[in-house]
Amino acid sequence: MDIDQKHPYHSLSQEETLEKVSAKEEGLSSDEAKKRQEKFGKNKLPEKGGTNPLLLILKQFKDFLIFILFIAAGVAWWADQMADVYIILAVILFNAIMGFTQEYKAEKAIQSIKEMQQKSALVLRDGKEKEIDVEDVVPGDIIILKEGRTIPADGRIIEINELRTSEASLTGESMPIDKELDPVEEDAPVGDRKNMAWKSTNVVNGKGKAVVTAIGNNTEIGKIAKSMGEMEMQDSNFKKKTNLLGKQMAVIAIGTAIIIFWLGYWVQDYEFQEILLVTIAVLVSTIPEGLPAVISIVLAIGANRMAKQNALIREFTATEMMGSVSVILVDKTGTLTQSILVIKKLFTGNDKEVAVTDNGYQLEGKFKENDRELNLEENPVEQKLIAIAAFCNDAGIKGEADDIETSKNSSPQEEKKEKKKEKASSETKEKQGKQKTGAPASKKEEEEEEEILFEEEEEQERNEDDQESEQGPEVTGDPTEAAMFVIGKKAKIKEREPYKNYKLLDDLPFKSEQKFRASLVETEKGPEIFTIGAPERILELSTQYLTPEGTKDLDNEKRKELQDKMDEWADGAMRVLALGYKKTEKESIDRQDVKDLVWVGITGIIDPPRKGVAESIKECNTAGIRVVMVTGDHKKTAAAIARDIGILKEREDAKDKEKYPPSITTKALDVDDEKFDEYIDNINVFARMNPDTKLRIAERLQAKETLIAMTGDGVNDAPALKRADVGIAMGVRGTDVAKDASEIVLQDDNFSSIVNAIREGRIVFNNVKITSYFLLTTNFAFAIAFIFGMSIGWPLLFTAAQILYVNLITDGIMDIALATEPGHGNIMKQPPVKKSEKILKWDIAPFIIIVSLVMVTLTLLTFWHYLPQGEVMARTAAFIVVSSTQLFNAYNMRSLRLSVFEIGVFGNRWVNIAFIAAIILQVIVVKIPFFQDLLRFEELPFLDICILILISSAILGAGELYKYLRFKKELF
């Protein structure tokens, strides 16, 4: 017996499938099941050896910059500079912990898939229903599908009774799927294989049976788990950039140290011990050991800002990479749209088309015809249509009950307040009852505590009301019926005459065979059967249609007219339902009574775009970011929404119109790489996507040096999320698997939050640059000053301790402050940072050279001026200048393009605070004897200190001159 678990069983009939897997409708025998388990193994996802934490920790030290830091620590230890040793080792440990944490989290993605499985399965064994362990399910088993159960394996459905499943965890499809028995095309995408049951998806309605066709690794979800397990961890684009930056700065540091040692020892005959200590100090100070820590701070600040914009950062590097994103691959349902269904349009038999305003579940709205508000009181047909919708559904507002009489002596608001007070009193007594010891509370204390609890309840309700006013109330029930319920609320139909006196007598829920639902309602004219269903079915059951003048016979011409309108709306990607009614004398109804209806009209239902999405997409286009819809939804639906929000635009070139369709499916993308690349370069809407195609889109774009962000919520999205440069999972409706495979989790599932994160990401990249350049200007200035001083035979400009003070205190404080710099100018009007763009580029060289030369000149002139008063005095004065120039230079660094006066001299309070703190510390170490002895300074008059600080401000002029000549005059 050989069962092919990869065969396209969805293309076979039930009988053919049973024969193919050697199974019977009454199930397998226990002996046969045992044999099959020995042959095919357990129904579980593949076990992968866990990553050894120790090896993962050691991996963090395989980095060029870390290697250089270890050398620097060793040299500092040899020179007995233990403070430097401890600082460097602390930085190394900090970065190792961060790297380990990030990579270890990635292993959770596969584990999350395994944890989704239900522990038991209901199967037919030996002709009887039997509960068995999920792992014991084998190919050929007949599994029983019941509401509320998780499907244990992939299987071909062989029996259904109103069976509906939720496949959101696998396909990302938010709406329940009505299961069918008929075979489908062999190449149909997973989402269209409605005759299949999928492992780890859930039965939400009805019941049925399926014959197991695949278990474990061969299931659709197993294939996803396997593909994720085979993916190799890759360094992020940002890590590659920072590694390169570290190498560049390390080379500069080592080269500078070699030149200084050569000049001092062989050219100028300095004492070996003295020049060695200075060389070590220069090496330690110019090697950017503080760079990883500063970058981490920049990323942490960016992550905090993004969190305030509802983007929760799981991997710090994602904060910067968002600034480099040039393509966003975005899901439709719930991200671009609200993931609800609402009625957008109404059409009645008197040829009146009515638009419904205020999308979402807002209970206020307007009805417009040709942009003019429609008075429902003057339009009885439209009123009747809305009344049928309002009474023929089982939806409702969460926590709200109908037909509950309130007290005649108090308003609903007063009753609500009294209930809250009763609750507060009850909670107070319960709290006191739990107290084991202590004196009983006084009456006054009880009243005070009750009042506090009451006020907290009031505050919570106000917050909930604020949220409701923005998003609308939470509506329970089937999404389609919720749309019907909301349209009734918008029209306040149950508050109008005569509808406020209508009563529900009987109800027939929707059944897929009949394609309608019906409600028996007591009206002012007697009982009527209100019916809602598939448009072709209601039209078929109708013999008349309603007009303002009364009912008219439904002839063939009118039927064609109505059918054309329904087809038009369906082609526009609206879900169309028809509504009708029938008078009756019955007190209860069955499905045979639903005939000879009066056709009233149709509703056009959509999942509406989220508020602000169109504006956000426009902002992306301005920022040079391409937005591509990648969805599991149907072509027409995807294209219609994409057109509404600006992703899909009409092509001007006639040849392009013919060559590239508005949207394309997985089936059409089964082409070679060259043709595939052509499609992904020219088409912005991809529909009915499966996991492999999503992953291929991501990989082919990355092959073009494109940095991509991708959104997703289902298990099917996990491989592509993991492969994308930035994976973005939905926090509200996303699966744990999708979240674990992502770097960012959206707390509100809103596309606009992604755009806000991109804006913050661009700020982060800019701050990484300015903090790195700030460190580099000091290092460069020190190198030039030392080399020049030694070349002309001067004494050493600074001692090792003084160099380290500037490096750790002056630079450290200001660099952290610069990490908080906000964005300047309209950062979203600039193109995205190129994926290959380096942090340290040659175009910054003129700025660093000009500023460093001014710093060096001021430092050398000060040293020369004070040298007649002794070496120590000269070093003290030069120290004030070199420290102060770097402090003033921080204001230059706040923007590499804009004048400090354009962005506000005191615009960043943290820079101001850091500047004042560093100046105070500078004065302290020069004036207080303990620090004078420690750092080998001499007493410098306070007036001299003030003059030297004032002179140091000249560095601001140098920065302003550079920006003026470079960006205003464009001289270089």
N, C-alpha and C positions, 0 to 999 in steps of 0.2 A: 504493500500500500504506500503510495507516494502522493502527498498533498502539496500542491504548489501554493504557498501562502502569498505569493506575489501576483497571482492570476487576477485579471480584471473581472471579478465575480459580479460587479454591478452591471455588466453587459449581458449576463446570463439570466434566464428565468429562475424561479424558485426551484423548479424540478431539476433543471440542469445543474444548478449549484449543489443541491443535495446529492445528486449522482456524482458530481466532480469530487466532492469531499467524502464520499462513501458514508453518507449519513441518512437517517430516517427521521420523520417528523416526531416520532415518539422518543427520540434521543438515543444515546449510546448506552451500551451495557457497561457495568462497572469494570468488567474484565477488559473490554475494548478500550475504555478510557485509560486504563492503566498502561496498556500496550502503547497507546498513542503518546502518553506522557514520557515513556521511556524513549520513544523515537524523536519527539519534537521538543522535549524539555519542558521546563516550568514556564508558566505565563507571567513572566516578570521582565522588567527592563534589564539590559545588560549591566552586570556589575563591573565597575571600573575601579581599579586599585586607587585608593585615595592618595593625594599628594602628600609626601612626607613633609611635615612642617619644618623639620630641621633643614632639609634640602632647600625648601622654599626660602628660609631665612638666609642661608648661605648664598643663595642666588642674588640676594639684594646687594651683596658686596662685589659682584662682577660688573664693575662700572669704572670707567677711566678716572672720573673725578674722585670717586671714593678711594681708588688706589693712590692717587696723588695726595689725598688728605692723610692717608695712613703714613706715607713717606714724610709728610710735613710733621705729623705727630711724633714720628720716630726721631727726626732731627731735633725737634724741640725738647724731647726727652733727653737726648744725648747732651744737649746744651743746658740741661737742668732748668728749662722753662716750663715747669709743671702746670702753671695756670693755662698756658696755651694747649698743653696736652689734653687737659680735661675738657676744654672748650671744643677742641676738634673732635675728640671721641664722642662727646655728647651730640654733636651735629651728625656724626656718622650713625650713631644709634637711633636718633630721631628719624632719619631718612629710611633706615632699614625697617623700622617698625611700620612706617607709613606704607612702604612698598609691599611688605608682607601682608598687611591687612587688606590691601586692595586686591592682590592676587588670590588670597584665600577665599574672599567673597565670591569670586567667579566660580568656584567649585560648587557653590550652593545651587546653581541653576539646574543641574541634572538631578540633584537630590530633591528639589522641589517637584520635579516631574514624578519621581517615584512616590512621593508622599500624597500625590493626588489620587492614588488608586484606592478604591473601596476594598475592604478586607474580605468580603464574602460575595458570592455570586449565586443566583438562583438558576438552576439548570434542570433539564429532564434527564434523569438517569434511571435505567431499568423501567422506563415508562412512567416514572413518578417525579413530581417536583422535589428537588433536593437542594438544600443550602450547602454549598461547598466553599472551600478557600479559593480566592481569586486565582492563586498560583496554580491550582489544579485544573483550571479550564483548559481544554484541548481543542484542536481543530476538529470540527464535526459535531461538537457539543451543540445542543439546542438550548439557548439561553432565554430565560423569561424576562421580558422587559415590562417594568411596572413604574407608575408615577412615583417619583422621589428616589429611584435607584440610579446608581452609577453603572454605566455599561462596562462589563469586565474585559471585553475583547472586541476586535473588529468582526463584524458578521453581516451576512446577507439577510435582509429581513424577509421572512416567509409568511408572516401573519400580522395584521394591524387592526386596531380598533381605536380610532381617534388618536393615534400615536403621534406625539410631538416631542422633539428633543431639543435641548439647548446645546449648540455646538460652538458657543462663543469661546470656550477654552481651547478649541482646536483650530477653528477657521477664523475666529474674530467676528463672525456674523452675530449681531446682537439680537435678532428676532428668532423665536423658536421656529423649528423646521417641521412642516407637516410631512410625515413619512409616507412613501408610496411603495407599491409592489412591482411596478413595471420596470423592465430593464432600461438602462440609459446607455448613451454612446460610450464606447470603450475609452475614448480620450477625454471624457467629461471631467472637469476639475472636481476635487474632493467636495467642495461646497454644493455641487449640483448632483451628487450621487445620493439622491433622496431615498434610495432603496437599501442603503447601508446604515449600519449602526457602528459608532466609533468608540473605541476604548477611551475611558475617562470622561466621556460626555454624559449628560444627564437626561433622564426621561422626565419631562415636565407635565405631560398630560397623556391619558389613555394607557393602553397596554399593547403588547405584541410579542412576537417571538422572532428569533434570528438564529441562523446556523453560523457557527464560528468559522471564519475563513482565515484568520491570522491571529497569532498570539505574540506577546512579548515584543521582541525586537522587530518583528515583521509588521506590527500594527503601525498605523500612521503616526501615532504619538511616539512609538518606539523608534521609528526612523528619525524623527526629530531629535530624540534623546541621543541616538547614535551619532548623528551629524554634529551635535554640539560637543559630544565627547571627543570627536576626532579633530575638532578645531584646535589649532595651536595658539597659545597666548602670544600676542604680538605687542611690541612696545608701541605706546601711543605716539601720535605725531608730535605731541608736546614734549614727551620724554626724549624723543630724538633731538628736538631743538635744544632742550636744556643740556643734554649730554654734549652736543656740539659746542654750546656756549661755554660749558665748563672746560672743555679741551682748549678752546681758543684762549680763555683767560689763564688757564694753567700754563700754556706755552709762553704767554706774555710774562707771567710771573717768574717762571724758571729762567727764561732768557734774561730778564732784568737782574735776577739774583746772580747769575753767572757773570754778567758784565760788571756789576758792582764789586763782586769778590775779586775779579781780575784787576780792575782799576785800583782797588784799595790795597791788595796784598802785593801784587807784582809791579804795579806802576808807581804807587805813592808810598809804599813801605809802611802801611799801617800795621799795628800789632796784630798777630794772627788771631788771638782770642777776641780782640775788639772787633775786627772786621768780620769774623765768623758770626759773632752775635748779631751784628747789624745785618749781615746777609740773611741770617735765619729770620730775623724780625721782618725784613723786607719780603722774604719768601712767604712767610706765614701770613703777612698782612695783604700781600697781593694775590695769593691763591684765594679764590673766592669761597673759603670754607663757610662763610655766612650766606652765600648765595642760595643753597637749597632751602635753608630756614626762611630767608626772606621771601623766596618764591612760594613756599608753603603758606606764609602769612598772606601774601597777595591772593593766592587761590582761596584761602579760607574766608577772607573778606568778601571776595567775589561770590563764594558759595552762600554766604550769609545774605548778601544782597539778592541773589537769585531766589533764595528761600522765601524772602518777603514778596517775591513775584510769583509764588506758587510753584517754583521749580526746585525740587529737593535734590541736592547733589549727593550721589553715592560715591563717586570717584572725583577727587579734587581736580584732576587734570582736565575733566570735562568742562570746567568753568572757562578755561582759556580756549579750548578747542571749539567751543560754541562760537567764539569770535571769528574763527576761520572757516566756518561752515559756508559752503557755496551752493549746496543742494539739500533740500529737506524732502525726504520721502515720507509722506504723511498719510495715515489711515483716514478714512472718511467718517465713519460712524463714531460719534461721541467726541471727536477731536475737532473736526471742521463743522460737524453738526451736533445737535443737542441730544441725540440718541433717544428721541421720543417721537411720537407721531402726532401731528396736528392737522386740522383741516385748513387748507389754504384757499380753496375755492368751492363755491356751490353753483350748481346749474339746475334749473327747473324746467318743467315742460313748457312754460311760456317763453322759452328761449332767453331767459335772463341769467347772465353770468355775474356772480357776486364774489368779490374778494373779501377775505377775512383778515383784519389787521391784528397786530400784536401776537407774534409767534410765541411758542412756548405754552406753558400751562397757566399763563396769566388769566385770571377770571374776568378781566375787563377787556373789551375789544369793540371794534366797529366793523360794520358791514358796508362795503362800498360797491357801487355800480358805476363804472366809468369815472372813477376817482371822486364820486359824489356819495355822501353818506346816505345809506338806505334806511328809510323809516319802516321798521318791521310791522308796525301797526297798520300800515297802508299796503302791505304785501303779504296776503294770507297764504300764498303758496310757499313762500320762503319760510314763513312761520311754521307751516305744517311740516316741512322738511326738517327743520331744526327740532321740532317737537318729537318726531319719530326718532331722531338721533338721541335726544335727551332721555327718552323712556326705554329705548331698546338697547340697553347696555347694563353691565354689572360692575362698572367702575365707580369709584368714589374718592373723596379726599381722605387721606390717611387720618384716622383719629376722629373723623366726623361721622355722625350717624344721622340718618334721615328720619323724618316723622317723629321726632322726640319733642313732646310738648314742654315748653318752659313755663315756669311759675308765672301766674297772672299778676302777682304782686311785685315782681322784680324783673329787671331787664336781664338778657343773657350775659351782659358784661358784669352785672352785679352778682349773678349766680356764680360766674366763673371766679370772681374775686373771693366770694365766700368759700368756694371749694378749695382755693389755694390757701386761705387762712386755716381751714380745717386740716389740710395736709401739713401745714407748718406746725400747727398745734400737736398733731399726731407724731410728727418727727421729733419734736422737742420731748414729748413724754417717752417715746421709745429710747431716745438718747439717754434720758435720765434713768430709765429702767435698767440700762446696761451698766450704769455706774455701780461698782461694787462697794466703794467706800466713800467717805466724805459726808458732810452735812447735806440735808435735802435743800434744794434750791428754793428761794423765796418766791412768792407770787410775782413780785416785780421782776426778778431775774427771768422767770419763765416767760413773762410777757415780752421782755426785751429780746430774748432768744427767738421767740415766735416771730417778732417783728423783723429781726435780721433775716430769718429764713424766708419770710414772706417777700421781703425786698429783693433777696437773691432770686426768688422765683419770678418776680416781676421783671428783673433785669434780664434773666435768661429768655423770657418770653419776648422782650423787646428785641433782643438780638435775633431770635428766630423770625420775628415779624420782618426785620430788616432784610434777612436773607430771602424770605418768602416774597417780599416786594420786588426783589431783583430777579428771582428765578421762577416764581410761581409756587403754589403749594405742591406737595407730593401727592400724586394721583395714583391710586392702586388699581389693579386689574389689567386685563389684556391691553396692550398698547393701542390697538385699533379702537377698542371700546372706550379707552381713556380719551381718545380724540373726539368721540361722539359725546361723551360726558362733558368735556370742556366746552364744546361748541354750544351746548345747552346752557351752561353757566354764563358764557359770554353774552348770550342773548337774553339771559334771565328769563328763560321761557317758562319756568315753573312758577314765576311770580306774576305772569300775565294771565289775563282772562282769555279763553276759558281754561287754559292748560293747568292753572294752579289747583284745579279741582279734580284733575285726572288721577286715576288710581290703577296700579298694576294688579291684574287679576291672575295672569298665568304667564309662563315664560318657557320658550324653547331655546336652549343654548345652541351655539353654532356647531354644525357637523359638516365635515369636509365633503361627505357624499352629496348632501343637499345644497351645500354652498350658501347657506343663509342662516340667520337666526331670527326669531320672531317673539313678540311680546303681545299678550292680550291686555288691552287697556280700556278702562271704563271712561268714556268721553261724555260730553254733554248730549251727544246724539246716540248714545248707546255703545256697546262694546265694539272695538275695532282691533284688527290684527295689524300691528306695526311690524314691518319687515325690513331688514338690512341684509345685503349679500352681494355676491359677485355680480357685476353689472349685466353680464350676458344672461345669468340665471334669473335675475329679477325681471329683466326685459321679457324673457321667455314666459314667465309666470303672469305677466301683466296683460290686460285686455283694454285698459283705458289709461289716460294720463290726466293729471290735474292742471287746470288753468284758473285764473281769477274768476272766470265766469262759471266754473264748475268742471265736471269731468267730460272728457271727449273720448271717442273711440280711437284706439291705437291702430291706425292703418299701416300698411307696408312702407309708405313714404315717410311717415313720422318715425317708424322704427329705424329706418335707414339714417334719418337725420340724427336720432339719438345715438345710434351705434357709431356714427362718424365722430360725434363729440366725445364719446367715451374712448374711442381709439386715439383721438387727438391728445387727450389728457394722458392716456397711458404712454404714448410716444414721448410725452414731455416728462416722463419719469415720475408721474404721480400715481399713487395707488388709488384706484377708482373703486368706489362702492356705490351701489344704487339703493334707493329707499322707496318703499311703497306701502300701501295700506289696503285694508279690506274691511267692510262692515260685516258684522256677524251677530248672531243672537246667542252664541254659545257662551258658557261660563268657564270652559276650559278648552284647550286646543291641542291638536296633534299636527304632525307635519303634513298630513293629507289635506288639512284645512287651508294651507298656504297656496292659494291659486286664485285666478281671476282678480289679480291685484290692480290697484290704481297706481300707476307709475308717477312718483312725485318729483324725483330728481336724483342727481348724483353729487358725491363729495369727492374732491381731489385732496388726497392726503400725502403729506411729505414729512420727512425728518428734517426740520428747518435748520438752516445754518446758525451757528452760534453768533451771538452779538459781537461785533467788532472783528470777526474773522476776515471779511472782505477788506477792511482797512489795514489789517495786519499783513495780508498778502500783498496789498499795494505797497506797503512799507518795505516788504522783502524785495519786491521788484526794484524799488528805488535803491535799495542797499546792494543790488547785484546778486541777490540770492534767488535761485530758481526753486519754485515749490512744485512738487510732483505728487499727484494723488496715486497711492498704491493701495487698493482696497479689494476685499472679497466680494463686494457688492456687484450688481449687474451693470453692464455697459451703459445703458441709457440713464439709469439712476445716477451713476457716477458722473457721467458727462453733464447731466442737467445741473447737479450741484456745483460741479467745477466751473460751469459757465456762469452761474449765479454769483459766485464769490471771486471770480477773476483769475482762476487757474487756467481755464480754457478760454482762449480768445479766437475769434474768427481769423482764418488765414487770408492774407491779401493775395498771395500767389495762387493762381488757379491750379498749377501743376502740383504744388504742395498739398492743396486741398484733396486732390485725387490720390496722391501718393501716401499721405499720412492721415488715417482716420482720427476722429476726435478722441476716441478711446480704443484700447486694444486689450485683448484677453491673453491668458496664459497659452491657450491653444495656438494663437497666431504668433506667439513668441518662440515657438519651437523651430528656431532657425540657427544658422551658424553665427559665430561671434561678430563678424563684420556687419551682417544685416541686423543683428540684435543691437549692436552699438548705434547703428543708424536710427533705429526706432527709439532707443532711450534718449538720444540726443534731440529728437524732434517731436516726441509725443509726451504729453504731461499727465495723461490719465490712463492708468493701468487697472483693469477690472478683472474680477474672478481670479485673483492671484493665489497660487499655492506657495508653500514654504520654499520650495526649490527655486521657483522663479523670482521670488522676493530676494532670496540670497544671491541669485545670479545678477540681478539688477544692481544690488549693492556692490558686488565684487567688480563688475564691469565698469561702474562709475569710478571706483577706487583705482582701477587700473589706468584711468585717465588722469591720475593725480588730482582727483576731485575729493574734497573733504566733505563727507556726507553725515547728516543727522537723520535718524529714522525713528518713527513712532510705531508703537504696537501695543497690543493688550493681550493677545492670545498666545497659547503655546506655539501655534504655528509661526508666530512672529519671532520667537526666541532666537533661532539661528541667525536671522538677518540683523536683529538687535545686537547680538554679540559681535557680529562681523563689522557692523557700521562703526565709523569713527566715534560717533556719539549715539548710543542707543537711548531712546526716550520712551519710558513706559507710562501707561495711564495709571494714576494712583487710585482713582475711584472704581473703575470697572476692570482694571488690569489684573491678570493672574499673577500669582507669586513668581511663577517661572519667568514671565516677561520682565517683572521688576528686577529679579536677580540677574538677568542677562543684560540689564541696562545700566548706564552711568547716571541717568537723570530720571526722576519720577515726578510727573506732573500731579500736583495735589488737586487740581481742578479739571484735569483732562482737557484743557482749553488751548487751542493753537496759539492764541495771543500770548500765552505764558511762554511759549517757545521763542517768539519774537523778542519778548522782554529779556529772555535768557541770552539771546544772541547779542543784544545791545550790551548787557553786562559782560559777556565774554569778550567783546571788543575792548571794553574798558580794562578788563583784566590783562589782555595781551599788551595793551599800551603800558600798564603799570609794571608788568614784568620787564618791559624794555627800559622804562625810566629808572627803575630801581637798579637794574644791571648796569646801565650807563653811569649812574651816580657812583657806584662802586668803582667803575673803570676809570672815571676822571681822577679820582683820588690816587688810584694805583699808578696811573700814567704820570700824574704830577710828581709823585714821590720818586718814580724812576728817573725822570728828567732831572729833578733837583739833585738827587744823589750823584748821578753821573756827571753833571756839570760841576758840582762842588768838588768832587774828587779830581776831576780833570784839571782844575786850577789850583789844586793843592790845599784847599780849605780843610779845616777839621770836619769831622762828621757832623752833618746838619742836625741829626736827631739820634737819640739813643734807641735801643731796641724797645724799651718800655714805653717811650714816647710814641713811637710808631704804632705799637699795639693799642695804645690809648685812643689814638685817632681812628684806627681801624675798627675797634670794638665799640667805643663809646660814641664818638662823633658820627661816624658813618652808620653805626648800628641804629642809633636813635632816629636819625633822619630818614634812613631807608625804610624803617617800619612805618614812619609817618607818611612817607610818599606812597606806600602801599595802599593808603586809604583815598588816594586822589580820585575824584569823580571824573566822568567823561566831560570833554570840552567840545563845543561846537556840535553840529548835527552829525554824530558819529554814524548814524544809519543812512547817511547820504554818500558814504564812502564805500568803495568796493570791498569785498571780504579779503582778509589777509590770505595770501596764497599759501597753499599747503607746504610748499618748498621754501617759503620765506624764512630766513634766519633771524634770530633775535638780534645778533650783533652783525650789522651790515656796514659796508664801506661808506655808505652815504652819511653815517653819523660821524665819520672820522674828522671832517672839518670842525664840527662843534666841539668834539673832545679835544682836538689839538688847540683850538683857539682858547677855550676855557682853561685847559691845563697849562698853557703857556702863560696866561695871565696869573694863575695861581703860583706858578713857579717863579715868575718875575717878581711878584710882590713878596714871596717868601725869601728869595735870594737877596733882594734889596734890603729887606728888613734884617736878615742875618748879617749882611755886609755893614749896615749902619750900626748895629749893636756890637759887632765883633771887637772893636777897640776896648769895650767894657768887659771882655772876657768871653770864652767859648760858651760857658753856661748861660750867661745873660743873653747871648746871641741866639742860643737854642730856645730859651724861654720866649723871647719875642717872636722868633720864627714860628714857634709852636702856636702862639696866639693867632698869627696870620693864616697859617695853613689850615688850622681848625675852623677859623671864622670864614675864610673864603669858601670852604666846603659847605658850611652852614648856609651861607647866602646862595651858594650854587644850587641848593635844594629848591629854591624858588624858581631858578632857571629851568630846572628839570621837570617842574609840574606840567609843563607843556613844551614839547620840542618844536612846536610850530607857532603857537600864539604867544603874544607878549604877555608878561606877567600882569601888566596893567589891563589887558583885555579880559583876562580870566579872574581878575581881582587879586590884588597883592596879598590880602589876608583871607582869601576865599576858602582855604583849607585850615580849619582850626587846629587839627592835629599837627600839621607842619608848624604852625605858630607856637603851639605848646612845646613841641620838641625843640624848636629853635631857642626859646627862652630857657628851657631846662638845660640844654647843652651849653649855652653861654654862661649860665650860673655855675655849672660844674667846671667849666673852663677857668673861671675866676677863682673858684675854690681850690683847684689843684695848683694854681700858681701862687695864691696868697697864703694858704695854710701850711705851716711848717712841716707837718707830718707828710703831706703829699709832696711838698717841695723835696724832702729827703728821699721819698720813695721814687719819684720820677726825675730827680736831679734837676730841679728848677731853682732859680734865684728870685728873690723878691723884686717884683716889677711894679713901679708906681702905678696907681689906679688910673691916673690920667693917661699914662702911656698905653695901658690896656684899652681904654676907651678910644684913643686915637687909632690904635692898630685895628680894632674892630671896625671903626668907621672906614679906614683905608680899605679893608677887606671887602667892603660892599661894592667896590669897583667891579667885582666879578659879575654883578648884575648888569652893569653897562656892557660888558663883553658879550653876555648872553643876548641882550636886547639888540646889540649891533649885528650879531650873527643872524638872528631871526629876521631883522629888517632887510639885510642884504640878500639873504637866501630866499625868503618867501614874499617879500614886498617888491624888491627890485629884481629878484631872480637872477642875480649875478653869478651864482654857482650852484 
